[in-house]
Amino acid sequence: MADDEGASPREQLMEACRRNNTDLLVNLLSSKTLHNDADAIAHFLNTTTDALGQGALHVAAQYGSYEILDMILDQEGVEIDGQERREGDTCLHKAVRYCNDLAKSEWEDGKAVVEILVDAGCDPRIRNKAKLRSIDLVDPRNKELRTVLQTAEMTATMTSDIVNDDEEAPDGPGSESD
């Protein structure tokens, strides 16, 4: 017998991500099951996947759904560097693949999708199962996108190399007191 309930929350989320349907996402996140609860929303967004093991950010990046990415990235507690099961891609890998599939005249739109993920803190150094970083997937002709990812990689590397000098031992630095 057919299910009269309609699409499941998982199906609605994936459809919103594929179609850049912000109204559907707003309705879903404010539904009685999630009732605008930040922890419940984060758990839902972090654990819901499609049949290929892609999360909401992966699907939205794959389809270039900029407004949906913006909404999801605004949710507290969302995991931004998760890797999908099949190829081990992050949402940043998916965004680069999306950009590569666009006509050259549309590369600026694709770059915006990559930039929103970079600005949210996605780590461009993560490698997928083929040992490729997102920058390794960039169409060689797309120099602007390559520059965005190179800058993001340098920034991520420099910030992870910073040592916090404020963390000192209880007796202070170099204390030789007994």
C-alpha positions as CSV (number, residue, x, y, z in Angstrom):
1,M,0.0,0.0,0.0
2,A,1.3,3.5,-0.8
3,D,2.5,5.8,2.0
4,D,0.0,8.6,2.4
5,E,2.4,10.6,4.6
6,G,4.4,12.1,1.7
7,A,8.2,12.5,1.5
8,S,10.2,11.7,4.6
9,P,12.3,14.4,6.3
10,R,15.4,12.8,4.7
11,E,13.9,13.0,1.3
12,Q,12.7,16.5,1.9
13,L,16.2,17.6,3.0
14,M,17.9,16.0,-0.1
15,E,15.3,17.6,-2.4
16,A,15.8,21.0,-0.9
17,C,19.6,20.6,-1.4
18,R,19.2,19.4,-5.0
19,R,16.8,22.1,-6.0
20,N,18.1,25.0,-3.9
21,N,14.6,25.2,-2.3
22,T,15.0,27.4,0.7
23,D,11.3,27.4,1.5
24,L,11.3,23.6,1.8
25,L,14.4,23.7,4.1
26,V,12.8,26.4,6.3
27,N,9.6,24.4,6.7
28,L,11.6,21.2,7.5
29,L,13.8,22.9,10.1
30,S,10.8,24.4,11.8
31,S,8.7,21.2,11.7
32,K,7.4,19.7,14.9
33,T,10.0,17.0,14.8
34,L,12.9,19.5,14.8
35,H,11.0,22.4,16.3
36,N,13.8,24.9,15.7
37,D,16.0,23.0,18.3
38,A,19.7,23.7,17.4
39,D,20.9,20.3,18.7
40,A,18.2,18.4,16.9
41,I,18.8,20.3,13.7
42,A,22.6,19.8,13.9
43,H,22.1,16.1,14.5
44,F,19.6,15.8,11.6
45,L,21.9,17.7,9.2
46,N,25.0,15.8,10.3
47,T,23.6,12.3,10.2
48,T,21.1,12.4,7.3
49,T,22.6,11.0,4.0
50,D,21.4,9.9,0.6
51,A,21.8,6.4,-0.8
52,L,25.4,7.2,-1.7
53,G,26.3,8.3,1.8
54,Q,26.4,12.0,0.9
55,G,25.2,14.5,3.5
56,A,23.2,17.7,3.0
57,L,26.3,19.8,2.4
58,H,27.6,17.3,-0.2
59,V,24.4,17.3,-2.2
60,A,24.0,21.1,-2.0
61,A,27.6,21.6,-3.1
62,Q,27.2,19.1,-5.9
63,Y,24.2,21.0,-7.3
64,G,25.6,24.4,-6.6
65,S,22.7,25.3,-4.2
66,Y,24.3,28.4,-2.8
67,E,21.3,29.6,-0.7
68,I,20.9,26.2,0.9
69,L,24.6,26.0,1.7
70,D,24.3,29.4,3.3
71,M,21.3,28.3,5.4
72,I,22.9,25.0,6.5
73,L,26.3,26.6,7.3
74,D,24.4,29.1,9.6
75,Q,23.2,26.2,11.7
76,E,25.1,25.7,14.9
77,G,27.0,22.4,15.3
78,V,27.0,21.4,11.6
79,E,30.0,19.2,10.6
80,I,31.5,20.8,7.6
81,D,34.4,18.5,6.7
82,G,32.6,15.1,6.6
83,Q,33.5,12.7,3.8
84,E,31.0,10.8,1.8
85,R,31.3,7.0,1.6
86,R,31.8,6.3,-2.1
87,E,34.8,8.5,-3.1
88,G,35.6,10.1,0.3
89,D,34.8,13.6,-1.1
90,T,34.2,16.5,1.2
91,C,31.6,19.1,0.3
92,L,34.5,21.2,-1.0
93,H,35.5,18.4,-3.4
94,K,31.9,18.3,-4.6
95,A,31.8,22.1,-5.1
96,V,34.9,22.0,-7.3
97,R,33.4,19.2,-9.3
98,Y,30.3,21.3,-9.7
99,C,32.3,24.2,-10.9
100,N,34.2,22.1,-13.4
101,D,30.9,21.0,-15.0
102,L,29.9,24.6,-15.6
103,A,30.5,26.5,-18.8
104,K,33.5,28.9,-18.6
105,S,31.0,31.8,-18.5
106,E,29.4,30.4,-15.3
107,W,32.7,29.7,-13.4
108,E,32.1,32.8,-11.2
109,D,28.9,31.1,-9.9
110,G,30.8,28.0,-9.2
111,K,33.6,29.9,-7.5
112,A,31.0,31.5,-5.2
113,V,29.9,28.0,-4.0
114,V,33.5,27.1,-3.3
115,E,34.1,30.4,-1.5
116,I,31.2,30.1,0.8
117,L,32.5,26.7,2.0
118,V,36.1,28.0,2.4
119,D,34.7,31.0,4.3
120,A,32.8,28.7,6.6
121,G,36.1,26.9,7.4
122,C,36.1,23.8,5.2
123,D,39.6,22.3,5.2
124,P,41.0,22.3,1.7
125,R,43.8,20.0,2.7
126,I,41.6,16.9,3.2
127,R,42.2,14.2,0.7
128,N,39.6,11.8,-0.7
129,K,40.0,8.1,-1.3
130,A,42.0,8.8,-4.5
131,K,44.4,10.9,-2.3
132,L,43.2,14.1,-4.1
133,R,42.6,17.4,-2.4
134,S,39.9,19.7,-3.8
135,I,42.6,21.8,-5.5
136,D,43.8,18.7,-7.4
137,L,40.4,18.5,-9.1
138,V,40.3,22.1,-10.4
139,D,40.1,22.5,-14.1
140,P,43.6,23.8,-15.0
141,R,42.1,26.7,-17.0
142,N,40.2,28.0,-14.0
143,K,43.0,30.0,-12.4
144,E,40.7,32.1,-10.2
145,L,39.3,29.0,-8.5
146,R,42.8,27.6,-8.1
147,T,43.9,30.8,-6.4
148,V,40.9,30.7,-4.0
149,L,41.9,27.1,-2.9
150,Q,45.7,27.9,-2.8
151,T,45.0,30.8,-0.5
152,A,42.7,28.7,1.7
153,E,45.3,25.9,1.9
154,M,48.0,28.4,2.9
155,T,45.7,30.0,5.5
156,A,44.7,26.6,7.0
157,T,48.4,25.6,7.1
158,M,49.5,28.8,8.8
159,T,46.7,28.8,11.4
160,S,47.4,25.1,12.3
161,D,51.1,26.0,12.8
162,I,50.5,28.8,15.3
163,V,51.6,28.0,18.8
164,N,49.6,29.4,21.6
165,D,52.1,31.1,24.0
166,D,49.4,31.7,26.6
167,E,49.4,28.1,27.7
168,E,52.2,28.1,30.3
169,A,53.0,25.7,33.1
170,P,51.4,26.6,36.5
171,D,54.8,28.0,37.8
172,G,55.3,30.0,34.6
173,P,57.8,29.5,31.8
174,G,61.2,28.2,32.7
175,S,60.6,28.2,36.4
176,E,63.2,26.3,38.3
177,S,61.7,26.6,41.7
178,D,61.3,23.5,43.9
